[in-house]
Amino acid sequence: MHKVQVARVREIPEITRLLWSIGKTGMSTEHILDFDVWLVVKDREGKIIGCDALERSGKLLHGHSLAVAKEYRGQGVGSALVQYGFDHYVNRGDTRVVFTYFWNRDFYERLGFTRADSKFYKNVDDIGRRELHKSSMTLIRKKE
Ligand SMILES: CC(C)(COP(=O)(O)OP(=O)(O)OC[C@H]1O[C@@H](n2cnc3c(N)ncnc32)[C@H](O)[C@@H]1OP(=O)(O)O)[C@@H](O)C(=O)NCCC(=O)NCCS
């Protein structure tokens, strides 16, 4: 099982570099300092190989910027990050929301998320307005 840790503010530059290295154009880091908590998984040398950010808005816990370095994918790092956030930061009655690319739907559904109404979540808070774009969809997982 992968050890998930809460990152320190001084580790944000390293998280930024990981996000920039994902995909052809990199993942956005525009709101990186707005997030409430950064979760990371490190390799044996202490290098960050996976990250996931959480941002609270009322009873919604938004997940952002989930990324795992290419050479470490398919080993449960992404799942461990999402599950840790759910176990430690989702309170009773909360809903965790992700606005993710269409092609990641299966990944989140395996973790218990279901598709939700994007129009509703787009209007529910500023985060929805900021994060929803044309290649994304909304998935939610509620706290039982
Ligand atoms: C999506 C991502 C975080 C998954 O990380 P990961 O560490 O490879 O995920 P896991 O190893 O925990 O995978 C869990 C399961 O989901 C599957 N899976 C992983 N990524 C998937 C995808 N994009 N589509 C469908 N299934 C996927 C895995 O095969 C695995 O299945 P299994 O349980 O049957 O073995 C990683 O592929 C990534 O960084 N992608 C680029 C950035 C991105 O798209 N981030 C999310 C949107 S913000």
The ligand as an SDF file (V2000), in Angstrom:
LIG
                    3D

 48 50  0  0  0  0  0  0  0  0999 V2000
   -5.6210    9.1120  -13.8490 C   0  0  0  0  0  0  0  0  0  0  0  0
   -4.3300    8.7770  -13.0830 C   0  0  0  0  0  0  0  0  0  0  0  0
   -4.1400    9.7500  -11.9210 C   0  0  0  0  0  0  0  0  0  0  0  0
   -4.4570    7.3350  -12.5360 C   0  0  0  0  0  0  0  0  0  0  0  0
   -3.3470    7.0520  -11.6940 O   0  0  0  0  0  0  0  0  0  0  0  0
   -2.8090    5.5610  -11.4410 P   0  0  0  0  0  0  0  0  0  0  0  0
   -1.8640    5.6030  -10.3060 O   0  0  0  0  0  0  0  0  0  0  0  0
   -2.3210    4.9730  -12.7240 O   0  0  0  0  0  0  0  0  0  0  0  0
   -4.1800    4.8360  -11.0410 O   0  0  0  0  0  0  0  0  0  0  0  0
   -4.3230    3.4070  -10.3210 P   0  0  0  0  0  0  0  0  0  0  0  0
   -3.0980    2.5900  -10.5290 O   0  0  0  0  0  0  0  0  0  0  0  0
   -4.7520    3.6470   -8.9210 O   0  0  0  0  0  0  0  0  0  0  0  0
   -5.5330    2.8170  -11.1770 O   0  0  0  0  0  0  0  0  0  0  0  0
   -6.7090    2.2800  -10.6100 C   0  0  0  0  0  0  0  0  0  0  0  0
   -7.5050    1.5780  -11.6750 C   0  0  0  0  0  0  0  0  0  0  0  0
   -7.9780    2.5150  -12.6610 O   0  0  0  0  0  0  0  0  0  0  0  0
   -7.5100    2.1650  -13.9530 C   0  0  0  0  0  0  0  0  0  0  0  0
   -7.2000    3.4170  -14.6440 N   0  0  0  0  0  0  0  0  0  0  0  0
   -6.1960    4.2650  -14.3740 C   0  0  0  0  0  0  0  0  0  0  0  0
   -6.2650    5.3290  -15.1900 N   0  0  0  0  0  0  0  0  0  0  0  0
   -7.3290    5.1420  -15.9940 C   0  0  0  0  0  0  0  0  0  0  0  0
   -7.9250    5.8750  -17.0510 C   0  0  0  0  0  0  0  0  0  0  0  0
   -7.4290    7.0530  -17.4580 N   0  0  0  0  0  0  0  0  0  0  0  0
   -9.0330    5.3750  -17.6320 N   0  0  0  0  0  0  0  0  0  0  0  0
   -9.5280    4.1870  -17.2310 C   0  0  0  0  0  0  0  0  0  0  0  0
   -9.0320    3.4350  -16.2370 N   0  0  0  0  0  0  0  0  0  0  0  0
   -7.9410    3.9000  -15.6350 C   0  0  0  0  0  0  0  0  0  0  0  0
   -6.2820    1.3050  -13.7140 C   0  0  0  0  0  0  0  0  0  0  0  0
   -6.0640    0.4160  -14.8010 O   0  0  0  0  0  0  0  0  0  0  0  0
   -6.6690    0.5620  -12.4490 C   0  0  0  0  0  0  0  0  0  0  0  0
   -7.4960   -0.5450  -12.7240 O   0  0  0  0  0  0  0  0  0  0  0  0
   -7.4110   -1.9060  -11.8360 P   0  0  0  0  0  0  0  0  0  0  0  0
   -7.8400   -1.5150  -10.4580 O   0  0  0  0  0  0  0  0  0  0  0  0
   -8.3470   -2.8360  -12.5250 O   0  0  0  0  0  0  0  0  0  0  0  0
   -5.9750   -2.3370  -11.9120 O   0  0  0  0  0  0  0  0  0  0  0  0
   -3.0710    8.8130  -14.0200 C   0  0  0  0  0  0  0  0  0  0  0  0
   -3.3350    8.0220  -15.1560 O   0  0  0  0  0  0  0  0  0  0  0  0
   -2.6650   10.2110  -14.4870 C   0  0  0  0  0  0  0  0  0  0  0  0
   -1.8730   10.8960  -13.8210 O   0  0  0  0  0  0  0  0  0  0  0  0
   -3.2070   10.6620  -15.6340 N   0  0  0  0  0  0  0  0  0  0  0  0
   -2.8790   11.9760  -16.2160 C   0  0  0  0  0  0  0  0  0  0  0  0
   -3.4840   13.1260  -15.4350 C   0  0  0  0  0  0  0  0  0  0  0  0
   -4.9910   13.0330  -15.2760 C   0  0  0  0  0  0  0  0  0  0  0  0
   -5.7040   12.6920  -16.2150 O   0  0  0  0  0  0  0  0  0  0  0  0
   -5.4690   13.3250  -14.0470 N   0  0  0  0  0  0  0  0  0  0  0  0
   -6.8670   13.2510  -13.6560 C   0  0  0  0  0  0  0  0  0  0  0  0
   -7.6730   14.4350  -14.0310 C   0  0  0  0  0  0  0  0  0  0  0  0
   -7.3540   15.9150  -13.1530 S   0  0  0  0  0  0  0  0  0  0  0  0
  1  2  1  0
  2  3  1  0
  2  4  1  0
  2 36  1  0
  4  5  1  0
  5  6  1  0
  6  7  2  0
  6  8  1  0
  6  9  1  0
  9 10  1  0
 10 11  2  0
 10 12  1  0
 10 13  1  0
 13 14  1  0
 14 15  1  0
 15 16  1  0
 15 30  1  0
 16 17  1  0
 17 18  1  0
 17 28  1  0
 18 19  1  0
 18 27  1  0
 19 20  2  0
 20 21  1  0
 21 22  1  0
 21 27  2  0
 22 23  1  0
 22 24  2  0
 24 25  1  0
 25 26  2  0
 26 27  1  0
 28 29  1  0
 28 30  1  0
 30 31  1  0
 31 32  1  0
 32 33  2  0
 32 34  1  0
 32 35  1  0
 36 37  1  0
 36 38  1  0
 38 39  2  0
 38 40  1  0
 40 41  1  0
 41 42  1  0
 42 43  1  0
 43 44  2  0
 43 45  1  0
 45 46  1  0
 46 47  1  0
 47 48  1  0
M  END
$$$$
